[in-house]
Amino acid sequence: MGTIRGGFNFPGLPSETFSARTPTGTINDAFKKIDKRLKSMVMAGIKEMNKAAFELANIGKLAVLASISKPGSYKPYYKKGRRRLSSQPGQPPAAESNGDLAPSIYAKSITKGMKNPAEAEFGSTAPFATKLEYGSASVAARPFMLPARQQVANVAEAVVVRRLVSAYNAKLLSLGAESIVVKMEM
């Protein structure tokens, strides 16, 4: 019996993992023993899950960009010869669109092709992003990734259900189903 494993790890938080056992060890081995129509349904679901993962990463990226686009209202400081105001401690950083933080925010798909599990991520490539997120001895935390992560978690189930129902309905139509009723409960 094989095991399929997945999970995620976010800096500063405990990692979360899950696993599922399959009698053959791989999805493709299992497909050799089932109807081709069922295989096409499962593959349609896997393809759509990859799209859902990337959609969720983009939702996270947009949430981060929205949160850091607000002007600061706390302490004045100078950067590149311009007077600016920092954000309040505990609030997302006040980043300029042409500054260092906003352009470093990204979303990308990690899963290549029709692999399972579907994985995508959003984050920042700025070297100071961790210091802003969690704070340091000299700077109070100004979280912007964790709140976006929560926003993604709040919509994740609905995004996945919407995408899977759509994919399964389309696949059933292409297979010649006469009546289609695909429902998923949340």
C-alpha positions in Angstrom: 0.0 0.0 0.0 1.4 3.4 -0.9 0.9 6.7 0.7 0.2 10.1 -0.9 1.4 13.0 1.4 0.9 16.7 1.3 0.8 19.7 3.5 2.2 23.2 4.0 4.7 25.0 6.2 4.5 28.7 7.0 7.4 30.4 8.8 6.6 30.9 12.5 3.6 28.5 12.5 3.5 24.7 13.1 3.5 22.8 9.8 0.3 21.0 8.8 0.4 17.7 6.9 -2.1 15.2 5.6 -1.8 11.8 4.0 -4.1 9.4 2.2 -3.4 5.7 1.5 -4.0 4.1 -1.8 -4.0 0.4 -2.4 -1.7 0.7 -5.5 0.5 3.6 -4.3 -0.2 6.0 -7.3 -3.2 7.4 -8.9 -2.2 6.2 -12.4 -1.9 2.6 -11.1 -5.3 2.9 -9.6 -6.7 4.2 -12.9 -5.7 1.0 -14.7 -8.4 -0.8 -12.9 -11.3 1.6 -13.3 -13.5 2.8 -16.1 -12.0 5.4 -18.5 -14.9 7.7 -18.0 -14.3 7.8 -14.2 -10.6 8.4 -14.9 -11.5 11.4 -17.1 -13.7 12.7 -14.3 -10.9 12.4 -11.7 -8.3 14.0 -14.1 -10.7 16.9 -14.8 -10.9 17.4 -11.0 -7.1 17.3 -10.7 -6.7 19.8 -13.5 -9.3 22.1 -11.9 -7.7 21.8 -8.4 -4.4 23.1 -9.9 -6.4 26.1 -11.3 -8.1 26.6 -7.9 -4.7 26.5 -6.1 -3.4 29.2 -8.4 -6.6 31.3 -8.0 -6.2 31.1 -4.2 -2.6 32.2 -4.4 -3.7 35.2 -6.6 -6.4 36.0 -4.0 -3.7 36.1 -1.4 -1.4 38.3 -3.5 -4.2 40.8 -4.2 -5.1 40.8 -0.5 -1.5 41.6 0.5 -1.2 44.3 -2.2 -4.5 45.9 -1.0 -3.4 45.9 2.7 0.0 47.5 2.1 -1.3 50.2 -0.3 -2.8 52.2 2.5 -0.9 55.4 3.5 0.8 55.4 6.9 -0.3 57.6 9.8 2.2 56.9 12.5 5.8 58.2 12.7 7.5 60.3 10.0 10.7 59.1 8.4 12.7 59.9 5.2 13.3 57.6 2.3 15.0 58.5 -0.9 14.8 62.2 0.2 11.0 62.1 0.7 9.1 62.4 4.0 6.9 59.5 4.6 4.7 58.2 7.5 5.1 54.7 8.8 2.1 52.5 9.6 0.8 51.9 13.1 2.4 48.9 14.9 0.1 45.9 14.3 -1.2 47.3 11.0 0.1 46.3 7.6 3.1 48.3 6.4 2.5 51.4 4.4 4.3 50.5 1.1 4.7 52.7 -1.9 3.7 51.1 -5.2 7.2 52.0 -6.6 9.0 51.1 -3.4 10.7 47.8 -2.4 7.9 45.8 -0.9 4.9 46.0 -3.3 6.9 44.8 -6.4 8.2 41.9 -4.3 4.8 40.4 -3.8 4.1 37.3 -6.0 1.8 34.4 -6.6 3.0 31.3 -8.4 1.9 27.7 -9.1 4.3 25.1 -7.7 2.5 22.0 -9.2 3.6 21.3 -12.8 1.3 19.5 -15.2 -1.4 17.1 -13.9 0.3 16.4 -10.6 -1.5 15.9 -7.3 -1.7 17.6 -4.8 -2.2 21.0 -6.3 0.1 23.6 -4.8 0.5 27.3 -5.3 1.9 30.0 -3.1 2.0 33.7 -2.5 4.6 35.7 -0.7 7.3 38.3 -0.8 10.9 38.1 -2.1 11.9 41.2 -0.1 14.6 40.4 2.4 13.0 42.6 5.1 9.5 41.1 4.7 9.9 38.7 7.7 11.0 41.5 9.9 7.9 43.5 9.0 5.6 40.5 9.4 6.8 39.4 12.8 8.7 42.4 14.1 12.1 42.5 15.8 13.8 44.1 18.8 13.8 47.5 17.0 10.6 47.3 14.9 7.0 46.4 16.0 5.3 43.7 13.9 3.2 44.9 10.9 1.6 41.7 9.7 0.5 41.6 6.1 0.9 38.0 5.0 -0.9 36.2 7.9 -4.1 38.4 7.5 -4.0 37.6 3.7 -3.6 33.9 4.5 -6.7 34.1 6.7 -8.6 35.8 3.8 -7.6 32.9 1.5 -8.6 30.3 4.1 -12.0 32.0 4.4 -12.8 31.6 0.7 -10.8 28.4 -0.1 -13.6 25.9 0.2 -16.0 28.0 -1.9 -13.4 28.4 -4.7 -12.6 24.7 -4.7 -16.3 23.7 -4.7 -17.2 26.2 -7.5 -14.3 25.0 -9.7 -14.9 21.3 -9.1 -18.7 21.5 -9.8 -18.0 23.4 -13.0 -15.3 20.9 -14.1 -17.4 17.8 -13.4 -20.5 19.3 -15.1 -18.4 20.1 -18.2 -16.9 16.6 -18.2 -20.2 14.9 -17.8 -21.6 16.9 -20.7 -18.6 15.9 -22.9 -19.2 12.2 -21.9 -22.8 12.4 -23.2 -24.6 12.6 -19.9 -28.3 13.4 -20.5 -29.0 15.1 -17.2 -26.4 16.6 -14.9 -26.8 17.3 -11.2 -23.4 17.8 -9.5 -23.7 19.2 -5.9 -21.1 19.5 -3.3 -21.9 20.4 0.3 -19.6 22.7 2.3 
